[in-house]
Amino acid sequence: MTAAGALERGRAAFARLAWAEAYAQLTAADRGAALEPEDLERLASAAHLLGRDAGGQLQASLRIVPPGLKYDEASIGRVVTSPSLRGSGLGIELMTQGVRHCERLHPARGIRISAQAHLQRFYRRFDFEPVGEPYLEDNIPHIEMLRPASVGTR
């Protein structure tokens, strides 16, 4: 597939989302790392968990990608919390709800993530274990982590 074809797929996927939600998701996700056309396609086929404050401002989000699109298992990615709310427990609540929602959508499939390597301890609370060796993604050390289907919902 050419870069132009991938970009067109991304644009088409983006068009399928409600504009306000797509913009909010893209803005939050793009703060940490630039989005690729494939990210736009995943946004359109993924479930999105969005956390807003009382004023409607987006403060946290993650996406759940169905099995077979990125990995054999379902995946949770683009986990983002507002820098001003880090350390408040919002990330823990976001991941707790994300894992529950992922398991409801894709029971008995397991969940695979691409975690920033320095956040392994955080993801271990949700029963994710590292698999493979660390690698660079967007010039940041990452590691794949897996939460087996046998763990079940907490």
N, C-alpha and C positions, 0 to 999 in steps of 0.2 A: 504494500500500500504506500502510495506517495504521501509526502507531508501535506500536500494540498487536499488529498482525499481524506486524510485523518482530520484535518482542520474542518472540512465540510461535515464529516460525521459529528464532530464536536459541536459545531454550530447547530446542526439539526437536533442533536440531543438537548442542547441548551434551550432551543425554541420550544421543546415539549414541556418545559417547566413553567410554572407561574413566574413571571418576570421578577416580581418583588422578592420572592423566596430565593430564586436563582441568584439574583444580584447580592442578596444578603449572604448567601452561602459562599459565593465566589469571593466576595470582599473579605470575609473572615478567613477563608482558606488561603487566599493569596497573600495575606500578611506574612505568613511564615515561609512560603515557597511558591514560586511561580507555577501556575497551572498549565498543563499540557493539554492538547486536544482530546486525548484519551480520558483525561479527568472530566472534561465536559460531558463525554458520553456516559461515564460512570455516574455522574450527578443525575442524569435523566433516568437511569434504570435503578438507582439506589433508593432506599428509604432514608429519610433525613430526620434526625432528632435535633430540634432547635430549642434552645433555652432563651427566653426573653425576660427582661426585667419588667417591673410594673408599668414602665413607660413604653414598653413595646420594643426596646432596643435589644438587638441580638447580643447575647453575652456568652453563649456556648453552643457548639454544634458538633455533630459527628454524622458520618454516613455509614450505612450498612449496604454492602455490595453483595448481590446474590451469588450463590455458589456457581462456579464455572465461568465467571466473567473476569475475575482477577486471579483467584485460586480455585482449587477443587472445593474447598470449604467456603462458607460465607466469610466475609471479612468486615471488619470495622476499621474505618480510616478517617483521615482528615479531622481528627479529634482536636478541637480548638476551644479554649476558654479565654475570655477577656483577660489581658495581663493584670488588670486592676483587681480581678477576683481570684487569681491563683492563690492557693493556700487556704481558700475559704471552705473547701469541701465540695465545691461545685463540680470539679473534675471527677471526684469519686461518685457523686450522684449521677453525673452524665454517663459514665462508663457502666454503672450498675444498671441504669435504665436501658442503655444501649445493648448490653449483653442479654438482658431479659427480652427486649424487643427482637433482637437477632434470633434468639432461640425460639420465639413464637413464630417468626416468619419462616425459619429454616430449621425445624427440629431435627435432632440426631445427625447434624452435619458437621459439628465442630466449628470453631471460629479461628481464623488466621489473621494476624496483623503484621504490619511492618512498623515496628516501634523504634523511636529514637533510643539508641543504646543506653543513654543515661536514665531512661525511664523504666528500665526493666523491673525494678523493685515495685514501682507503682502498678504495673500490669500484672505482676505476680499475685497481687491481692485478689485478682479476678481469675486466678488459676491458669494464667497464660505461662507457658514455659518456653524458653528460647530453643530454637531449632536452627542448626546451621551456624555459620560464622558471621560476624559483623561485616557490613558493607557500607559503602557511601551512597547516600541518596540525597540529592540537592546539596552535596558537599557536607552532609551531616552524617555521623556514624549511626547506622540503623542495624537492627537485627530482627529476623522473622521470629514470631512467637505464635504458639498454637495452644488453644484451649480445646482439649478433646471433647467430643460429643458426650462422652460418658460422665463428664463432670456434672451436667445438669444445672438447672436454674437454682440460684441461691434464694 
